[in-house]
Amino acid sequence: MKIILTFIFLFLVFVNYGYSSDIPKKYLEKNYVFKHEKKLKWLEKTGNWGKPETHGLISQNPWNLRYENKIVRDGKYSLRFEMRDGDCSKEDCLRGKKIGSMGRSEVGFFKPLNKKYKGDHGEVWYAWSMYLPKDTNHIDEAWTLTGQFKELGGSKYRNKKYPSCTDPGEEVGLRLGFRIKEEGLTLFRETCYIRENGKVPEYSVEEQIIIPAIELNKKKIIGLIF
């Protein structure tokens, strides 16, 4: 049975809010494919974060990433993400027990406008609004993420100093994330600290269900502000 995972980011605000000119019409074409590491035009200002950009491993199918203008909570557009069985690209195709079982559709803010700050500084509030269709599936042995804040550089130095903080095959870098599981929508973070009566820092994942599955199925729009 083919598994289809779809969720839509309806409204994403970072620092300053405003509108610019419209997006290129080609983005709305049915068969348009967003290539790897491609900057996207977004109508709302994103402050110091720069422009959103496609991930270097994003799956290369028209349905994986789309601009949406019918399901929108605010503004003119939202981003629509969809993954199907076997969707993957480059190194992602080699992961998992089944070849091609762990692909991704992902955009991020990788290059800030101000080189002095990589991302944020000071106190800033963020808001996500997401539409999760009822047939959105969690996938065992994979991470069905709907948003994350990830540390791209500092974890390398910390893990070199504290090898015990390294997750097998990975670095401790997910500072905050939202994940769909069987139990519902969860808030999680990777940590590295000395446990009670311990001597060296240890890797661990802290997780909390913020919307139980029974409630998640009732909602059409999920708003997250933090």
ROMARRO-210446 format. One record per residue (C-alpha): x, y, z; residue in three letters. Coordinates in steps of 0.1 Angstrom, whole numbers. Layout:
BEGIN
[[X; Y; Z]; 'ala'];
...
***
This chain:
BEGIN
[[0; 0; 0]; 'met'];
[[14; 34; -10]; 'lys'];
[[20; 57; 19]; 'ile'];
[[15; 94; 13]; 'ile'];
[[26; 120; 38]; 'leu'];
[[14; 156; 32]; 'thr'];
[[15; 187; 53]; 'phe'];
[[12; 223; 45]; 'ile'];
[[29; 253; 61]; 'phe'];
[[2; 279; 59]; 'leu'];
[[19; 309; 75]; 'phe'];
[[55; 314; 86]; 'leu'];
[[66; 346; 103]; 'val'];
[[100; 353; 117]; 'phe'];
[[108; 389; 126]; 'val'];
[[95; 416; 103]; 'asn'];
[[62; 413; 84]; 'tyr'];
[[55; 428; 50]; 'gly'];
[[48; 421; 14]; 'tyr'];
[[69; 423; -18]; 'ser'];
[[61; 415; -54]; 'ser'];
[[45; 382; -64]; 'asp'];
[[63; 349; -68]; 'ile'];
[[74; 336; -103]; 'pro'];
[[45; 320; -121]; 'lys'];
[[67; 289; -129]; 'lys'];
[[65; 280; -92]; 'tyr'];
[[28; 273; -96]; 'leu'];
[[32; 250; -126]; 'glu'];
[[20; 215; -119]; 'lys'];
[[52; 198; -131]; 'asn'];
[[77; 223; -117]; 'tyr'];
[[105; 206; -97]; 'val'];
[[124; 226; -71]; 'phe'];
[[161; 217; -74]; 'lys'];
[[186; 212; -46]; 'his'];
[[199; 243; -27]; 'glu'];
[[176; 266; -45]; 'lys'];
[[165; 299; -29]; 'lys'];
[[128; 304; -28]; 'leu'];
[[110; 337; -32]; 'lys'];
[[88; 344; -2]; 'trp'];
[[64; 374; 2]; 'leu'];
[[68; 378; 40]; 'glu'];
[[100; 393; 53]; 'lys'];
[[123; 369; 72]; 'thr'];
[[144; 394; 92]; 'gly'];
[[180; 384; 96]; 'asn'];
[[174; 348; 85]; 'trp'];
[[178; 354; 48]; 'gly'];
[[158; 336; 21]; 'lys'];
[[143; 301; 25]; 'pro'];
[[163; 275; 5]; 'glu'];
[[156; 239; -5]; 'thr'];
[[177; 212; 13]; 'his'];
[[205; 196; -6]; 'gly'];
[[188; 162; -4]; 'leu'];
[[152; 172; -13]; 'ile'];
[[134; 146; -33]; 'ser'];
[[131; 155; -70]; 'gln'];
[[94; 151; -78]; 'asn'];
[[68; 178; -86]; 'pro'];
[[46; 168; -56]; 'trp'];
[[74; 169; -30]; 'asn'];
[[73; 207; -27]; 'leu'];
[[47; 231; -40]; 'arg'];
[[35; 266; -36]; 'tyr'];
[[-1; 265; -25]; 'glu'];
[[-27; 293; -30]; 'asn'];
[[-59; 275; -21]; 'lys'];
[[-52; 264; 15]; 'ile'];
[[-38; 295; 31]; 'val'];
[[-44; 309; 65]; 'arg'];
[[-29; 343; 59]; 'asp'];
[[-10; 360; 31]; 'gly'];
[[-12; 347; -5]; 'lys'];
[[7; 314; -4]; 'tyr'];
[[17; 285; 17]; 'ser'];
[[42; 257; 11]; 'leu'];
[[30; 222; 5]; 'arg'];
[[51; 192; 13]; 'phe'];
[[43; 156; 2]; 'glu'];
[[63; 124; 4]; 'met'];
[[54; 91; -12]; 'arg'];
[[69; 56; -10]; 'asp'];
[[103; 55; -26]; 'gly'];
[[108; 92; -28]; 'asp'];
[[144; 101; -20]; 'cys'];
[[175; 118; -34]; 'ser'];
[[212; 113; -32]; 'lys'];
[[225; 99; 1]; 'glu'];
[[190; 96; 15]; 'asp'];
[[183; 68; -9]; 'cys'];
[[208; 46; 9]; 'leu'];
[[193; 49; 43]; 'arg'];
[[170; 25; 60]; 'gly'];
[[164; -13; 57]; 'lys'];
[[144; -6; 25]; 'lys'];
[[164; 13; -1]; 'ile'];
[[148; 47; -6]; 'gly'];
[[126; 44; 25]; 'ser'];
[[138; 76; 42]; 'met'];
[[136; 106; 18]; 'gly'];
[[127; 142; 26]; 'arg'];
[[110; 173; 14]; 'ser'];
[[126; 202; 33]; 'glu'];
[[134; 239; 32]; 'val'];
[[155; 258; 56]; 'gly'];
[[173; 291; 64]; 'phe'];
[[209; 284; 59]; 'phe'];
[[225; 317; 49]; 'lys'];
[[217; 347; 71]; 'pro'];
[[216; 382; 57]; 'leu'];
[[240; 395; 85]; 'asn'];
[[272; 375; 87]; 'lys'];
[[277; 386; 123]; 'lys'];
[[247; 365; 134]; 'tyr'];
[[240; 330; 121]; 'lys'];
[[203; 330; 125]; 'gly'];
[[190; 349; 155]; 'asp'];
[[200; 371; 184]; 'his'];
[[180; 386; 212]; 'gly'];
[[144; 377; 220]; 'glu'];
[[123; 367; 190]; 'val'];
[[89; 350; 187]; 'trp'];
[[81; 325; 160]; 'tyr'];
[[48; 311; 147]; 'ala'];
[[40; 281; 125]; 'trp'];
[[5; 273; 112]; 'ser'];
[[2; 238; 96]; 'met'];
[[-25; 219; 79]; 'tyr'];
[[-22; 181; 84]; 'leu'];
[[-46; 160; 63]; 'pro'];
[[-63; 132; 82]; 'lys'];
[[-43; 106; 62]; 'asp'];
[[-10; 120; 73]; 'thr'];
[[10; 90; 86]; 'asn'];
[[38; 87; 111]; 'his'];
[[65; 63; 99]; 'ile'];
[[81; 39; 122]; 'asp'];
[[119; 39; 123]; 'glu'];
[[119; 73; 106]; 'ala'];
[[115; 109; 117]; 'trp'];
[[83; 126; 104]; 'thr'];
[[93; 162; 112]; 'leu'];
[[71; 193; 107]; 'thr'];
[[97; 218; 118]; 'gly'];
[[130; 221; 136]; 'gln'];
[[157; 244; 149]; 'phe'];
[[191; 227; 142]; 'lys'];
[[226; 236; 154]; 'glu'];
[[248; 234; 123]; 'leu'];
[[283; 241; 136]; 'gly'];
[[287; 241; 174]; 'gly'];
[[278; 205; 179]; 'ser'];
[[310; 193; 161]; 'lys'];
[[332; 210; 186]; 'tyr'];
[[312; 199; 216]; 'arg'];
[[311; 163; 204]; 'asn'];
[[348; 163; 198]; 'lys'];
[[354; 174; 234]; 'lys'];
[[327; 151; 248]; 'tyr'];
[[326; 119; 226]; 'pro'];
[[299; 105; 250]; 'ser'];
[[275; 131; 237]; 'cys'];
[[275; 117; 201]; 'thr'];
[[243; 100; 190]; 'asp'];
[[254; 68; 170]; 'pro'];
[[261; 81; 135]; 'gly'];
[[249; 116; 142]; 'glu'];
[[257; 148; 160]; 'glu'];
[[237; 164; 188]; 'val'];
[[222; 193; 169]; 'gly'];
[[184; 193; 171]; 'leu'];
[[178; 220; 196]; 'arg'];
[[140; 220; 191]; 'leu'];
[[117; 200; 168]; 'gly'];
[[82; 189; 161]; 'phe'];
[[76; 153; 152]; 'arg'];
[[45; 133; 143]; 'ile'];
[[43; 99; 162]; 'lys'];
[[16; 73; 168]; 'glu'];
[[9; 91; 201]; 'glu'];
[[4; 125; 185]; 'gly'];
[[24; 156; 177]; 'leu'];
[[54; 158; 200]; 'thr'];
[[79; 185; 210]; 'leu'];
[[114; 172; 214]; 'phe'];
[[150; 183; 218]; 'arg'];
[[184; 166; 218]; 'glu'];
[[204; 172; 249]; 'thr'];
[[239; 166; 263]; 'cys'];
[[243; 169; 300]; 'tyr'];
[[257; 152; 331]; 'ile'];
[[230; 131; 347]; 'arg'];
[[226; 128; 385]; 'glu'];
[[255; 110; 400]; 'asn'];
[[272; 110; 366]; 'gly'];
[[307; 121; 357]; 'lys'];
[[305; 129; 319]; 'val'];
[[278; 144; 297]; 'pro'];
[[256; 119; 279]; 'glu'];
[[234; 121; 248]; 'tyr'];
[[196; 119; 253]; 'ser'];
[[164; 130; 237]; 'val'];
[[137; 148; 257]; 'glu'];
[[102; 145; 243]; 'glu'];
[[67; 156; 252]; 'gln'];
[[34; 151; 235]; 'ile'];
[[18; 185; 229]; 'ile'];
[[-13; 174; 209]; 'ile'];
[[-25; 138; 215]; 'pro'];
[[-34; 117; 185]; 'ala'];
[[-71; 118; 193]; 'ile'];
[[-71; 156; 193]; 'glu'];
[[-48; 159; 163]; 'leu'];
[[-73; 140; 142]; 'asn'];
[[-100; 165; 151]; 'lys'];
[[-80; 196; 141]; 'lys'];
[[-75; 209; 106]; 'lys'];
[[-52; 238; 114]; 'ile'];
[[-25; 236; 140]; 'ile'];
[[-10; 269; 153]; 'gly'];
[[24; 269; 171]; 'leu'];
[[38; 300; 187]; 'ile'];
[[69; 301; 209]; 'phe'];
***
